[in-house]
Amino acid sequence: MSKRNHYRSLLAACLLFGCAFGSQAENAPASAAADAKPLLWKVSDADNAVYLLGSFHLLKPSDYPLPAEVDAAFDDAESLVFELGPEALAAPDIGQKFLAAGMFDDGSTLKQVLSEETYAKLDQMMKMGGGAAAVDTQEPWFLTLGMVMGFAQANGFRPELGLDQHLMQRAAEADKPAAGLETFDEQLQILARHRYPSRSAA
């Protein structure tokens, strides 16, 4: 069998913030935690295999080491594919693009697009940080993402411990090719579509 016809890849499909509000493994009985299985599937024929791994962008130190099944899939894979590739995450303008995409560009404000009840709750929740007026130029999806990140990190989850970051580092150390399914611009376009209709236009 020539190497050209032999293909094994690990596809890490990251589940954003799926673990942000508590680790089930930490709160479960010891026997249940011991029986926990990774979200790992394998599709293969006699010569080729693709592993699909459900992962998280934020994890805790206690989530490591990884289950033996994940390590075995990584060792068997010739290449890795992520939601975003390492090059996209390392781009110097990624933060600037993200911030720009999260701001209203049509003159709208949160106070206009949120219901009065929702805006009042947001204002109360943010009273120690200047109230809702301090974030009035941010689109709802951007503000929500930032709040979830804050809650997650306050509960001990860290982006640098995310499974995608962990596997990217291992891939680099093992000299295995790593690519992405999407570009950062494509992800921003998807997020930017999720806008609330203005109350005044309703």
BARO-301313 format. One record per residue (C-alpha): residue number from 1; x, y, z. Coordinates in Angstrom, 2 decimals, always signed. Example, Ala and Ser with C-alpha at 12.3 -4.5 7.8 and 13.67 -1.06 7.14 Angstrom:
2
+------+---------+---------+---------+
! resi !      px !      py !      pz !
+------+---------+---------+---------+
!    1 !  +12.30 !   -4.50 !   +7.80 !
!    2 !  +13.67 !   -1.06 !   +7.14 !
+------+---------+---------+---------+
***
This chain:
202
+------+---------+---------+---------+
! resi !      px !      py !      pz !
+------+---------+---------+---------+
!    1 !   +0.00 !   +0.00 !   +0.00 !
!    2 !   +1.56 !   +3.30 !   -1.06 !
!    3 !   +1.54 !   +6.16 !   +1.45 !
!    4 !   -0.27 !   +8.26 !   -1.14 !
!    5 !   -3.36 !   +6.10 !   -0.68 !
!    6 !   -3.14 !   +5.92 !   +3.10 !
!    7 !   -4.89 !   +8.71 !   +5.00 !
!    8 !   -5.51 !   +9.24 !   +8.69 !
!    9 !   -6.69 !  +12.53 !  +10.12 !
!   10 !   -7.97 !  +13.86 !  +13.44 !
!   11 !  -10.77 !  +16.40 !  +13.05 !
!   12 !  -11.24 !  +18.46 !  +16.23 !
!   13 !  -14.71 !  +20.00 !  +16.15 !
!   14 !  -14.67 !  +22.52 !  +18.95 !
!   15 !  -17.85 !  +23.14 !  +20.94 !
!   16 !  -17.62 !  +26.77 !  +21.98 !
!   17 !  -18.41 !  +27.39 !  +25.66 !
!   18 !  -20.08 !  +24.02 !  +26.09 !
!   19 !  -18.34 !  +23.70 !  +29.45 !
!   20 !  -18.46 !  +27.32 !  +30.54 !
!   21 !  -20.77 !  +26.97 !  +33.52 !
!   22 !  -19.32 !  +23.99 !  +35.33 !
!   23 !  -17.53 !  +20.72 !  +34.77 !
!   24 !  -19.82 !  +17.71 !  +34.94 !
!   25 !  -16.88 !  +15.43 !  +35.55 !
!   26 !  -15.88 !  +17.36 !  +38.66 !
!   27 !  -19.38 !  +17.28 !  +40.11 !
!   28 !  -20.15 !  +13.67 !  +39.21 !
!   29 !  -19.55 !  +10.67 !  +41.47 !
!   30 !  -16.10 !   +9.11 !  +41.18 !
!   31 !  -17.47 !   +6.01 !  +39.46 !
!   32 !  -19.26 !   +8.12 !  +36.84 !
!   33 !  -16.15 !  +10.21 !  +36.18 !
!   34 !  -14.09 !   +7.05 !  +35.74 !
!   35 !  -16.57 !   +5.78 !  +33.16 !
!   36 !  -16.62 !   +9.05 !  +31.21 !
!   37 !  -15.87 !   +8.68 !  +27.51 !
!   38 !  -14.48 !  +11.36 !  +25.19 !
!   39 !  -16.64 !  +12.64 !  +22.34 !
!   40 !  -14.58 !  +10.69 !  +19.83 !
!   41 !  -15.76 !   +8.88 !  +16.70 !
!   42 !  -13.86 !   +6.99 !  +14.02 !
!   43 !  -14.90 !   +6.51 !  +10.39 !
!   44 !  -12.68 !   +4.11 !   +8.49 !
!   45 !  -12.27 !   +1.46 !   +5.83 !
!   46 !   -9.44 !   -1.01 !   +5.37 !
!   47 !   -6.89 !   +1.68 !   +4.55 !
!   48 !   -8.10 !   +5.08 !   +5.73 !
!   49 !   -9.49 !   +6.62 !   +8.89 !
!   50 !  -10.92 !   +9.94 !  +10.03 !
!   51 !  -11.36 !  +10.67 !  +13.73 !
!   52 !  -13.93 !  +13.24 !  +14.82 !
!   53 !  -13.30 !  +14.73 !  +18.26 !
!   54 !  -15.72 !  +17.01 !  +20.06 !
!   55 !  -13.69 !  +19.51 !  +22.06 !
!   56 !  -13.90 !  +22.75 !  +24.04 !
!   57 !  -12.18 !  +26.11 !  +23.67 !
!   58 !  -11.83 !  +26.51 !  +27.45 !
!   59 !  -10.80 !  +23.83 !  +29.95 !
!   60 !   -9.29 !  +23.46 !  +33.42 !
!   61 !   -5.99 !  +21.85 !  +34.48 !
!   62 !   -8.05 !  +19.02 !  +35.99 !
!   63 !   -9.26 !  +18.09 !  +32.49 !
!   64 !   -5.77 !  +16.77 !  +31.74 !
!   65 !   -4.26 !  +14.31 !  +30.99 !
!   66 !   -6.47 !  +13.39 !  +28.09 !
!   67 !   -8.20 !  +10.01 !  +27.89 !
!   68 !   -6.07 !   +7.28 !  +26.35 !
!   69 !   -8.45 !   +7.04 !  +23.37 !
!   70 !   -7.72 !  +10.66 !  +22.38 !
!   71 !   -3.97 !  +10.18 !  +22.70 !
!   72 !   -4.21 !   +7.05 !  +20.54 !
!   73 !   -6.20 !   +8.91 !  +17.86 !
!   74 !   -3.65 !  +11.72 !  +17.86 !
!   75 !   -0.76 !   +9.29 !  +17.52 !
!   76 !   -2.49 !   +7.49 !  +14.64 !
!   77 !   -3.43 !  +10.65 !  +12.74 !
!   78 !   -1.15 !  +11.93 !   +9.99 !
!   79 !   -2.74 !  +15.41 !  +10.06 !
!   80 !   -5.12 !  +17.47 !  +12.17 !
!   81 !   -8.01 !  +19.71 !  +11.12 !
!   82 !   -9.51 !  +22.35 !  +13.41 !
!   83 !  -12.35 !  +24.83 !  +13.29 !
!   84 !   -9.68 !  +27.50 !  +12.71 !
!   85 !   -6.14 !  +26.61 !  +11.77 !
!   86 !   -3.08 !  +27.68 !  +13.78 !
!   87 !   -2.16 !  +30.34 !  +11.21 !
!   88 !   -5.56 !  +32.01 !  +11.52 !
!   89 !   -5.34 !  +32.15 !  +15.31 !
!   90 !   -1.82 !  +33.58 !  +15.13 !
!   91 !   -2.70 !  +36.38 !  +12.69 !
!   92 !   -1.64 !  +39.77 !  +14.17 !
!   93 !   -4.88 !  +41.53 !  +13.20 !
!   94 !   -7.30 !  +38.96 !  +14.65 !
!   95 !   -8.08 !  +41.06 !  +17.74 !
!   96 !   -8.67 !  +44.23 !  +15.75 !
!   97 !  -10.96 !  +42.44 !  +13.31 !
!   98 !  -12.94 !  +40.85 !  +16.13 !
!   99 !  -13.43 !  +44.16 !  +17.93 !
!  100 !  -14.47 !  +45.96 !  +14.75 !
!  101 !  -17.00 !  +43.27 !  +13.82 !
!  102 !  -18.55 !  +43.43 !  +17.28 !
!  103 !  -19.45 !  +47.13 !  +17.10 !
!  104 !  -22.60 !  +48.52 !  +15.52 !
!  105 !  -21.75 !  +50.05 !  +12.14 !
!  106 !  -25.17 !  +51.51 !  +11.32 !
!  107 !  -25.66 !  +53.90 !  +14.23 !
!  108 !  -27.73 !  +51.45 !  +16.27 !
!  109 !  -27.29 !  +50.93 !  +20.02 !
!  110 !  -28.09 !  +48.15 !  +22.45 !
!  111 !  -30.81 !  +50.30 !  +23.97 !
!  112 !  -32.51 !  +50.44 !  +20.58 !
!  113 !  -32.28 !  +46.77 !  +19.67 !
!  114 !  -32.98 !  +45.14 !  +23.05 !
!  115 !  -36.33 !  +45.07 !  +24.76 !
!  116 !  -36.77 !  +47.48 !  +27.65 !
!  117 !  -36.89 !  +44.56 !  +30.10 !
!  118 !  -33.69 !  +42.97 !  +28.79 !
!  119 !  -31.86 !  +46.29 !  +28.71 !
!  120 !  -32.90 !  +47.05 !  +32.29 !
!  121 !  -31.60 !  +43.66 !  +33.45 !
!  122 !  -28.32 !  +44.23 !  +31.63 !
!  123 !  -28.00 !  +47.68 !  +33.18 !
!  124 !  -28.55 !  +46.24 !  +36.66 !
!  125 !  -26.05 !  +43.44 !  +36.10 !
!  126 !  -23.40 !  +45.88 !  +34.90 !
!  127 !  -24.01 !  +48.60 !  +37.47 !
!  128 !  -20.50 !  +48.17 !  +38.91 !
!  129 !  -18.96 !  +48.72 !  +35.47 !
!  130 !  -20.78 !  +51.82 !  +34.37 !
!  131 !  -24.09 !  +50.21 !  +33.49 !
!  132 !  -25.36 !  +49.16 !  +30.09 !
!  133 !  -24.42 !  +52.55 !  +28.65 !
!  134 !  -20.75 !  +51.51 !  +28.86 !
!  135 !  -21.34 !  +48.78 !  +26.26 !
!  136 !  -24.12 !  +50.43 !  +24.26 !
!  137 !  -22.11 !  +50.35 !  +21.03 !
!  138 !  -21.52 !  +46.59 !  +21.18 !
!  139 !  -23.68 !  +44.20 !  +19.19 !
!  140 !  -25.59 !  +41.65 !  +21.32 !
!  141 !  -23.61 !  +38.63 !  +20.07 !
!  142 !  -20.31 !  +40.34 !  +20.90 !
!  143 !  -21.41 !  +41.38 !  +24.37 !
!  144 !  -22.81 !  +37.92 !  +25.07 !
!  145 !  -19.59 !  +36.26 !  +24.00 !
!  146 !  -17.56 !  +38.53 !  +26.23 !
!  147 !  -19.83 !  +37.90 !  +29.22 !
!  148 !  -19.68 !  +34.12 !  +28.78 !
!  149 !  -15.89 !  +34.29 !  +28.52 !
!  150 !  -15.79 !  +36.31 !  +31.73 !
!  151 !  -18.06 !  +33.90 !  +33.60 !
!  152 !  -16.09 !  +30.92 !  +32.34 !
!  153 !  -12.72 !  +32.31 !  +33.36 !
!  154 !  -14.11 !  +33.35 !  +36.75 !
!  155 !  -14.95 !  +29.68 !  +37.25 !
!  156 !  -11.44 !  +28.50 !  +36.44 !
!  157 !  -11.69 !  +27.76 !  +32.72 !
!  158 !   -8.80 !  +29.00 !  +30.59 !
!  159 !   -8.58 !  +29.46 !  +26.80 !
!  160 !   -4.89 !  +28.50 !  +26.81 !
!  161 !   -5.96 !  +25.11 !  +28.20 !
!  162 !   -8.59 !  +24.56 !  +25.50 !
!  163 !   -8.34 !  +21.26 !  +23.67 !
!  164 !   -7.76 !  +22.93 !  +20.33 !
!  165 !   -4.79 !  +24.87 !  +21.69 !
!  166 !   -3.45 !  +21.73 !  +23.36 !
!  167 !   -3.66 !  +19.66 !  +20.18 !
!  168 !   -2.22 !  +22.43 !  +18.02 !
!  169 !   +0.82 !  +22.58 !  +20.26 !
!  170 !   +1.22 !  +18.82 !  +20.17 !
!  171 !   +0.86 !  +18.82 !  +16.39 !
!  172 !   +3.60 !  +21.43 !  +16.07 !
!  173 !   +5.89 !  +19.46 !  +18.38 !
!  174 !   +5.21 !  +16.25 !  +16.44 !
!  175 !   +5.62 !  +18.03 !  +13.08 !
!  176 !   +2.13 !  +17.01 !  +11.96 !
!  177 !   +0.26 !  +19.21 !   +9.44 !
!  178 !   -2.61 !  +21.22 !  +10.95 !
!  179 !   -5.25 !  +23.13 !   +8.98 !
!  180 !   -8.62 !  +24.82 !   +9.50 !
!  181 !  -12.10 !  +24.23 !   +8.14 !
!  182 !  -12.99 !  +27.93 !   +8.14 !
!  183 !  -11.29 !  +31.30 !   +7.96 !
!  184 !  -11.58 !  +33.89 !  +10.72 !
!  185 !  -13.40 !  +36.25 !   +8.35 !
!  186 !  -15.98 !  +33.56 !   +7.59 !
!  187 !  -16.65 !  +33.07 !  +11.29 !
!  188 !  -17.06 !  +36.80 !  +11.84 !
!  189 !  -19.55 !  +37.00 !   +8.97 !
!  190 !  -21.63 !  +34.24 !  +10.56 !
!  191 !  -21.59 !  +35.91 !  +13.97 !
!  192 !  -22.42 !  +39.32 !  +12.53 !
!  193 !  -25.61 !  +37.94 !  +10.95 !
!  194 !  -27.11 !  +37.36 !  +14.40 !
!  195 !  -28.46 !  +40.83 !  +15.01 !
!  196 !  -31.59 !  +41.73 !  +16.93 !
!  197 !  -34.23 !  +43.71 !  +15.03 !
!  198 !  -34.64 !  +47.24 !  +16.22 !
!  199 !  -37.60 !  +47.80 !  +18.55 !
!  200 !  -38.45 !  +50.97 !  +16.68 !
!  201 !  -38.77 !  +49.00 !  +13.43 !
!  202 !  -40.91 !  +46.26 !  +14.98 !
+------+---------+---------+---------+
***
